[in-house]
C-alpha cells in the first residue's frame, strides 16, 4: 500500500483523533490509530471503546488497499518533526512496517494487525431516530451546559448532558446537584419527541470539532449509541443509560421575585 498526503493536514486530523485515546486503556490495540486505505480515501479511526472518532482524507495518489494499526503517540511525535510538505507512506501489510519518505530522508515505524482493532458499534435500525441539527445550535448547547455536568460514580446519569428533542424546541440540560443549566433552542426541532444523555467525554470532543464545522450535523441514536456525522469527522459514542431526573420540577414557574439588571454591569462586578 502506498499513498501521498500533506504532513500538516494529516497531523491536524490526528491531533483531533488523539483526544479519544485513553491513557488507562486495558487493550493495547487502542493505543493505535487504525488506518484504512481505499481507492480514493484514507480513513483513520481512534477509539477507547466508549467513544470512537473517525476521519477521512480524500487523496489522489493511492496505490493498493488495506488496513494497519499504527502507534498513536509515536506517529504524532514523528509528524511534528516535519514542516509542511508532501509525505509518501509505504506500508507492508505482511510485516506491518510503515515507511515515511520526506524531503529529508526516510523514517520507519512498526504497526500492528488491524484485525485486532474492535468493531464499531452498530445502531438498531428498528429503533434509530435521525435528526439534522445546525452546527451552531449543537455547539452552543454543549458549550452552555458542559461545565455543569457532574462527576458522580453513584449517579452516572448526572455525568452527561441531557438532550431533549420535541417538535417545538431542543433542550440541553446539565446539573451536578448544586447548579442546574437548561439551554433551549427553538430553531432546532424534531418531528418527534425523544431524548438521550450524551456523556461528558464525547461532548467535549464535539465542543472541539464544531467550531470548524460549516454544515448541519446529522445525529442518529438508539437506546445505547449515538452517531454524530460532521463534514470531516464521525463520532460514535455509547450513551449514558438511565432516566434523567425531572429537572423541570425544580425550575420555579410562579416566582414572585423578579429582578432585571444590566448584563455588562453584572459581568464586570
N, C-alpha and C positions, 0 to 999 in steps of 0.2 A: 504494500500500500504506500502511496506517495501523494502528498498534497503541498500546496504553497499558500501561506497565509501571512497577513501583516502581523508583526510582532506586537504592536501596541493594541490592535483590535483584539487579538487573541487574549492578551493579558487583561484587558478591560472586562471581557466576558468571564474569564476565570476568576478574577477578583470578586465578582458578584457571586459566582457559584461557591467560592471558598467559604462564605459565611454560613453555608449549610452544614459543612463538615464539623463534626463534634470531636473534641479532644478526648472524650471519655467513651468512644465507641468500643463495643465489645467484639466487633467484626473488623479485622484488619483490612478487608477489601474496601470498607467505607472510608478509608484514608486516601482513596484514589478518586481521580476523575475517570469516568467512563467515556472513551472516545469511540464514536461510531461513524464510519465513513461510508457514504453512499455515492451515487454517480455525480451528484451536484452539490452536496452539502456535508458539512461536518457537524454532527450533533454531539454535544457534551453534556454529561449528567453528573450531578453530585447529590448525595443522599445521606441522611442519618436514620433512615427507616421511617421516622415520623414525618419528615419533610423532604421533598425531592425537588430540585430545581434543574430545569433543562433549558439549554440554549442551542441555537442553530446558526451556523455561519454559511452563507451561500458562497461557494468557491468555484473558480473557473478551472484551475489546474489540479485535477484529481486523476489519479491512476489507481484502479482497483477498489475493492470494497472490503469491509471487515470491521472488527472492533478490538479494542485493547483497553486495559485499565492502567493508568499511569499515576505514580505517587504525586499527590496534590501539592504538598509543601515544597518538595524538591523541584517540581515542574515550574511553579510560580517563581521561586527564587532564581531559577535559571533564566526565565523570561525577563526578569527585572534587569538583567545584565545587558540586554540588547537595546540599542537605540531603535528608533523607527526604521524598519527595513523588512523586506520580504524574507520569510524563513521557509526553508524547504524541509519537510518532515518525511522521513523514510522509515516505515515500520515493517518489521519482520514478524509475521503472525506466528511463526513456529517457535522462535526463541524469545519472543516478546521484547525485542530490543527496539528502541526508538532512537534514531539518529537525526540530529538537528543541524542543518547546514546553513551557515550565515556568511556574511562578508568576511568575518574574521577567523573562520575555521569550522570545525565540526565538534558537536557535543553528543554524548551518548547517555541514555537513560534506560534502565531496565524496568519494564512494566510487568503486568500480571495477566492471567487469563480472564477475559471479560465475562466468561460464563459464570464466574463466581459472584458477579455483581447481582444483588437481589432484584427480582422482577418488580415492576411498577404496580402499585395497587390499582385495581380497576373499579369503575363505578358500576353500580347495579342499574342497568338500563331501565328496568321497570319502575324504579323509584327515584330516578335522577331528575332534578329540576335545573333549568337553564335560564340565565338572565344576562343581558348585556348592560354593563354599568359604566357610566362616564368615569374616566380615569381620575378626573378632578374630584368627583364625589367620593370615590373609593379612597383616594389619598387623604382627603380632608377628614373623612370619617375615622380612619386609622390614626392620623396624627392627633386628632382631638380627644381620643379615648385611650390610646395605648398606655399612656403614663398612669392611668388609674387602675390598671389591671392588678390583681393580687399575685402573691407568691405563696400560696397556701396548699400544702400537700394534702390536708384533710378535706379541702373543698376545691377539687380541681376545676369545677365549672366557673369559679371566680378568676381563674388564671388565664382567661381569654376575653375576646371581645364578642359580645352577643350581637349578632347581626340579624335584624328583623325585617322581613320583606312583606309589603302589603300593596294593594292597588293604589294607595294614596301617598305612601312615603317609604323610605328606607331608613331604619334607625340603627345607630351604633351605640352600644351600651357597655360600660365597664365600671367595676366597683371593687374596692378592696375592703369593704365593710366600714370604712371610715369616710370615704368620699364616693360619690356616685356621679357619673357623667353620662348624659344622654344627648347624642348629636343626631339630629333628624334632617334628612334631605327630601324635600318634596319634588325635586327634579330627578330623582332616581326612584323608580317604581317597578312593580312586577304585576303580572296578570293573576297572581295567586298569592296566598298567604303562607309563608314558611319562615323558618329561622334556623340558624346554626351558630355554634360557638367556635370562633376562629382562635386557635392557640396563639400565645404570645410570640413565639419564635417566627412562624410564617408571617404573622402580622408585621413584625419588624423587617422581614425580608421584602415584603411588598412596599413598606414605607421607603426603603432604599431604592427600589426599582421604579416606582410610579412617577417620581419627578421627571424622569427622562421619557416617559410614555407620552404618545400623542393621540392614541386612539382609544376607543372604548375597550373595556376589559370583559372578556367572556367568563362568567362564573358558572360552573357546573358542580352540583353537590348531591349527595345522597345522605343516608343516615350516618355514615362513617368517614367519608372522604370528600374533599373538595378539590377542584381543578380551577386554577386561575390562568387564563391564556392571554398573554400580552403579545405585542408585536414581535419581540425578540426572545422572550422567555416564557416558560410554562412552569408554574408552581403547583405541585401536588402535595397535599398535606392531610394528615389524619385529624379529624375534628375531635373536639372535646365532647365526650359522651355524657349525657345527663341533662337534667332540667334546670334552666337558669332561674334564679329567684324572681319572684314577682316584683320587679323594680318599680312598676307604676304605683304600687300601694304606698311607697314611701315618698313619692313626689307630691307635695301639697297642691291641692286643686282649688281650695277656697281660703287661702291665707289672706287675712285682712291687712297684714303688714306689707306694704309695697313701698319701695324706695327707688327713685331714678337719679342716677349720678352720671357725671361726665366720665366717659370711659378713659380718656387720656389722663385726666387728673387722678383718677383712681389707680391707674397703672404707675404713674410717677410716684405717688405716695406709697 
